[in-house]
Amino acid sequence: MELLSRQYTLWPDRAALRELIRPWKLASFLIAMTLLLYGAVNFHIGDWDVGVTLLMGTLTYVFAPWSVLVIGSALRYRPRGWWLHVVLAIIVAILIVDTSYMTYSGIVGNRTDRLGNFCASTPLYFLAGMCWLYRGSLRDLLGEVRQAIAGKRI
């Protein structure tokens, strides 16, 4: 199974939406959210609370794999208007990483550290997207990793 598909389309299809309910992805999302919620409750950082964690975490789970897929596929396959696809994926990422943070903080009256949030959340957004990009079961993923390590497939 190839991560970047030659049948690349800009908009998510039904298969992409089904990926959101794969048990291993949901489990990893719940583990990540648990750790983030623990930090929000225990670290007492003024701009980090349960609400912003739930908002940004959920949006990241839903959209980060799409952003990574669009950027990777557009750069690899260069469809017509590929650079617009990259720009759109980056705009979506910024809306989630920055705009949702600033909007939420403004509504609830949290102090903000826009630059600090951007510097911390942007790499996490794309890392999460890479982790959840794979389309397949956990068994398939582990099998392909084993094959790659064994040198049978690059």
C-alpha positions in Angstrom: 0.0 0.0 0.0 1.5 3.3 -1.1 1.1 6.3 1.3 0.7 8.7 -1.6 -1.7 7.6 -4.2 -1.4 8.1 -7.9 -5.2 8.6 -7.9 -4.7 11.7 -5.8 -7.6 14.0 -5.5 -7.7 17.3 -3.5 -10.9 16.5 -1.6 -11.3 13.7 0.8 -13.2 10.6 -0.4 -15.3 8.1 1.6 -12.2 6.0 2.2 -10.4 8.9 3.8 -13.4 9.5 6.1 -13.6 5.8 7.0 -9.9 6.0 8.1 -11.0 8.2 11.0 -12.7 5.3 12.7 -9.9 2.8 12.4 -9.4 1.3 15.9 -5.7 1.9 16.0 -6.1 5.5 14.9 -8.8 6.1 17.5 -6.7 4.5 20.2 -3.7 6.6 19.4 -5.9 9.7 19.3 -7.3 8.9 22.7 -3.8 8.3 24.1 -2.6 11.6 22.7 -5.7 13.5 24.0 -5.3 11.9 27.4 -1.7 13.2 27.6 -2.7 16.6 26.4 -5.6 16.8 28.8 -3.3 15.8 31.6 -1.0 18.6 30.7 -3.9 21.1 30.4 -5.2 20.2 33.9 -1.8 19.9 35.7 0.7 22.3 34.2 -1.4 25.5 34.8 -0.2 27.3 31.7 -2.5 30.3 31.2 -3.3 29.7 27.5 -3.6 25.9 27.7 -6.9 24.5 29.0 -9.2 21.6 28.4 -11.3 23.4 25.8 -8.5 24.4 23.5 -7.0 20.9 23.9 -10.3 19.3 22.8 -10.8 21.8 19.9 -7.3 21.7 18.5 -6.8 18.0 19.1 -9.9 17.0 17.4 -9.4 19.3 14.4 -5.9 18.0 14.1 -7.1 14.4 14.1 -9.6 15.1 11.4 -7.5 17.4 9.1 -3.8 16.8 9.6 -3.6 13.6 7.6 -5.4 15.3 4.8 -2.9 18.2 4.9 0.1 15.9 4.8 -1.5 13.8 2.0 -2.3 16.9 -0.1 1.2 18.5 0.4 3.0 15.2 -0.3 0.9 14.2 -3.3 0.9 17.6 -4.8 4.7 17.9 -4.6 5.2 14.4 -5.8 2.7 14.1 -8.7 2.4 17.8 -9.6 -1.2 17.8 -10.8 -2.5 20.9 -12.6 -2.5 23.8 -10.0 -0.5 21.7 -7.6 0.9 24.8 -5.8 -2.7 25.9 -5.0 -3.2 22.5 -3.4 -0.2 23.1 -1.2 -1.3 26.6 -0.3 -4.8 25.3 0.6 -3.4 22.6 2.8 -1.1 25.1 4.6 -4.1 27.5 5.1 -6.1 24.7 6.7 -3.2 23.9 8.9 -2.8 27.6 10.0 -6.6 27.8 10.6 -6.3 24.9 13.0 -2.9 25.7 14.6 -3.4 29.5 15.0 -6.9 30.7 14.2 -8.8 28.2 16.3 -6.4 28.9 19.2 -6.8 32.7 18.9 -10.6 32.5 18.4 -11.1 30.1 21.4 -8.8 32.1 23.6 -10.6 35.3 22.7 -14.0 33.8 23.4 -13.1 32.4 26.8 -10.7 35.3 27.8 -7.5 33.3 28.0 -4.2 35.1 27.7 -2.4 34.1 24.6 1.1 33.2 23.5 0.6 33.2 19.8 4.2 32.6 18.8 4.8 30.0 21.4 1.6 28.2 20.4 2.5 28.4 16.7 6.0 27.1 17.3 4.8 24.2 19.4 1.6 23.3 17.6 2.7 23.5 13.9 5.2 20.6 14.1 2.8 18.6 16.2 0.1 19.1 13.7 2.2 17.8 10.8 3.7 15.0 12.9 0.2 13.8 13.8 -0.7 14.0 10.2 2.2 11.8 9.2 1.3 9.3 12.0 -2.3 9.1 10.9 -1.7 9.3 7.2 -1.4 5.5 6.6 -4.4 3.9 5.1 -4.7 0.4 6.5 -4.9 -1.7 9.5 -2.3 -1.7 12.2 -1.4 -5.2 11.1 -0.8 -4.0 7.6 1.3 -1.1 8.8 3.5 -3.3 11.0 3.9 -5.8 8.2 5.1 -3.1 5.8 7.4 -1.7 8.4 8.9 -5.2 9.0 9.3 -5.6 5.2 11.0 -2.2 4.9 13.4 -3.0 7.7 14.2 -6.4 6.2 15.1 -4.6 3.0 12.4 -6.4 0.9 10.7 -3.1 0.1 11.9 0.5 0.0 
